[in-house]
Amino acid sequence: MRLIFSVSILAATAALFVSCKKEDKADGCFPGAATVREITNRPAVIKVTATVNPVYLVEQGSIDTKLIPCNLPKEFIEHDLQVIVSGQVKETKQGDGPCCSENFIITKITK
């Protein structure tokens, strides 16, 4: 009887761990910030600099707005790399960063 109880507890614990949803990498990005706009399959260029935000994206058609990504995969950190990107532009409070920059969560990116 004791063996059956132990096996049941072990099985229930294993099922709990297997059924838990895996945490998305973007979950910790800009918590509590509202989404101000969505970007879907837009051309952009990745910029790598030695400034406050070392990596940012410039959406095609924008003049000076920088998208500051929270979750850019390492294989995309390449200066002047042309990409197609989708994601959420998050509310950026004045004073949270340099002028004309917006916090950005990438949902899809391709070269």
MARMAR-933946 format. One record per residue (C-alpha): x, z, y; residue in one letter. Coordinates in steps of 0.05 Angstrom, whole numbers, plus 32768, in hexadecimal, padded with zeros to 4 digits. Layout:
<x: X; z: Z; y: Y; rest: A> $
...
% end
This chain:
<x: 8000; z: 8000; y: 8000; rest: M> $
<x: 8038; z: 8012; y: 802F; rest: R> $
<x: 805A; z: 7FCF; y: 8021; rest: L> $
<x: 801B; z: 7FA8; y: 8033; rest: I> $
<x: 8014; z: 7FCF; y: 8074; rest: F> $
<x: 805E; z: 7FC1; y: 8086; rest: S> $
<x: 8057; z: 7F77; y: 8077; rest: V> $
<x: 8017; z: 7F73; y: 80A0; rest: S> $
<x: 8039; z: 7F94; y: 80DC; rest: I> $
<x: 8075; z: 7F66; y: 80D6; rest: L> $
<x: 8048; z: 7F28; y: 80D1; rest: A> $
<x: 801F; z: 7F3E; y: 810D; rest: A> $
<x: 805E; z: 7F4A; y: 8137; rest: T> $
<x: 807B; z: 7F06; y: 8123; rest: A> $
<x: 8039; z: 7EE4; y: 8135; rest: A> $
<x: 8039; z: 7F06; y: 8179; rest: L> $
<x: 807F; z: 7EEC; y: 8189; rest: F> $
<x: 8071; z: 7EA6; y: 8171; rest: V> $
<x: 802F; z: 7EA1; y: 8197; rest: S> $
<x: 804C; z: 7EB8; y: 81DA; rest: C> $
<x: 8050; z: 7E80; y: 820D; rest: K> $
<x: 8096; z: 7E6C; y: 821F; rest: K> $
<x: 80A7; z: 7E78; y: 8268; rest: E> $
<x: 80AE; z: 7E3A; y: 8293; rest: D> $
<x: 80EF; z: 7E34; y: 82BA; rest: K> $
<x: 80C8; z: 7E2B; y: 82FA; rest: A> $
<x: 80A1; z: 7E6C; y: 82F3; rest: D> $
<x: 80D3; z: 7E93; y: 831E; rest: G> $
<x: 80D5; z: 7E5E; y: 8355; rest: C> $
<x: 80BA; z: 7E73; y: 8399; rest: F> $
<x: 8089; z: 7EA8; y: 837E; rest: P> $
<x: 804A; z: 7EAF; y: 83A6; rest: G> $
<x: 8057; z: 7E71; y: 83D1; rest: A> $
<x: 801B; z: 7E42; y: 83D7; rest: A> $
<x: 8022; z: 7DF9; y: 83C4; rest: T> $
<x: 801B; z: 7DD0; y: 8404; rest: V> $
<x: 8020; z: 7D8B; y: 83E4; rest: R> $
<x: 802D; z: 7D67; y: 83A3; rest: E> $
<x: 8060; z: 7D30; y: 8399; rest: I> $
<x: 8052; z: 7CFF; y: 8360; rest: T> $
<x: 8085; z: 7CCC; y: 8347; rest: N> $
<x: 80A8; z: 7CC4; y: 838A; rest: R> $
<x: 80ED; z: 7CA6; y: 8394; rest: P> $
<x: 8120; z: 7CD7; y: 83B0; rest: A> $
<x: 816B; z: 7CE0; y: 83B8; rest: V> $
<x: 8191; z: 7D1E; y: 83A3; rest: I> $
<x: 81C3; z: 7D39; y: 83D5; rest: K> $
<x: 81FB; z: 7D69; y: 83C4; rest: V> $
<x: 821C; z: 7D8B; y: 83FF; rest: T> $
<x: 8244; z: 7DC8; y: 8414; rest: A> $
<x: 820C; z: 7DE5; y: 843F; rest: T> $
<x: 81D8; z: 7E1D; y: 843A; rest: V> $
<x: 81B2; z: 7DF4; y: 8405; rest: N> $
<x: 81E8; z: 7DD3; y: 83DB; rest: P> $
<x: 81B7; z: 7DA5; y: 83B7; rest: V> $
<x: 8178; z: 7D86; y: 83D5; rest: Y> $
<x: 814D; z: 7D48; y: 83CD; rest: L> $
<x: 8139; z: 7D17; y: 8403; rest: V> $
<x: 80F6; z: 7CF6; y: 83F4; rest: E> $
<x: 80F4; z: 7CAC; y: 8402; rest: Q> $
<x: 80D2; z: 7C9F; y: 8445; rest: G> $
<x: 80E2; z: 7CE3; y: 8463; rest: S> $
<x: 8111; z: 7CE6; y: 849E; rest: I> $
<x: 8130; z: 7D2B; y: 849A; rest: D> $
<x: 8108; z: 7D57; y: 846B; rest: T> $
<x: 8130; z: 7D76; y: 8433; rest: K> $
<x: 810F; z: 7D8C; y: 83F2; rest: L> $
<x: 8133; z: 7DCA; y: 83D8; rest: I> $
<x: 8129; z: 7DCA; y: 838C; rest: P> $
<x: 8124; z: 7E0A; y: 8366; rest: C> $
<x: 812C; z: 7DEB; y: 8321; rest: N> $
<x: 8157; z: 7DAD; y: 8325; rest: L> $
<x: 8176; z: 7D9F; y: 82E0; rest: P> $
<x: 81C2; z: 7D9F; y: 82E1; rest: K> $
<x: 81C7; z: 7D56; y: 82CA; rest: E> $
<x: 81A7; z: 7D41; y: 830C; rest: F> $
<x: 81D9; z: 7D63; y: 8339; rest: I> $
<x: 81FC; z: 7D24; y: 8352; rest: E> $
<x: 8204; z: 7D0F; y: 839B; rest: H> $
<x: 81D9; z: 7CD3; y: 83AF; rest: D> $
<x: 81B8; z: 7CCE; y: 836B; rest: L> $
<x: 8177; z: 7CA6; y: 836F; rest: Q> $
<x: 813E; z: 7CC8; y: 8349; rest: V> $
<x: 80F3; z: 7CC6; y: 8340; rest: I> $
<x: 80D6; z: 7D0B; y: 834A; rest: V> $
<x: 8094; z: 7D31; y: 8344; rest: S> $
<x: 8087; z: 7D78; y: 8358; rest: G> $
<x: 8069; z: 7DAC; y: 8387; rest: Q> $
<x: 807E; z: 7DB7; y: 83CE; rest: V> $
<x: 8076; z: 7E01; y: 83DC; rest: K> $
<x: 8066; z: 7E23; y: 841D; rest: E> $
<x: 80A6; z: 7E32; y: 8442; rest: T> $
<x: 80A3; z: 7E67; y: 8478; rest: K> $
<x: 80C8; z: 7E59; y: 84B9; rest: Q> $
<x: 810A; z: 7E7D; y: 84B5; rest: G> $
<x: 810F; z: 7E79; y: 8469; rest: D> $
<x: 8141; z: 7E41; y: 846E; rest: G> $
<x: 815C; z: 7E0A; y: 849B; rest: P> $
<x: 812F; z: 7DDD; y: 84C3; rest: C> $
<x: 810A; z: 7DA6; y: 849F; rest: C> $
<x: 8113; z: 7DC2; y: 8459; rest: S> $
<x: 80DC; z: 7DCF; y: 8427; rest: E> $
<x: 80DE; z: 7DF7; y: 83E6; rest: N> $
<x: 80D1; z: 7DCA; y: 83AA; rest: F> $
<x: 80C0; z: 7DD4; y: 8361; rest: I> $
<x: 80D0; z: 7D98; y: 8336; rest: I> $
<x: 809D; z: 7D88; y: 8300; rest: T> $
<x: 80BC; z: 7D46; y: 82EB; rest: K> $
<x: 80FC; z: 7D21; y: 82FD; rest: I> $
<x: 811C; z: 7CE1; y: 82E2; rest: T> $
<x: 8159; z: 7CB7; y: 82F4; rest: K> $
% end
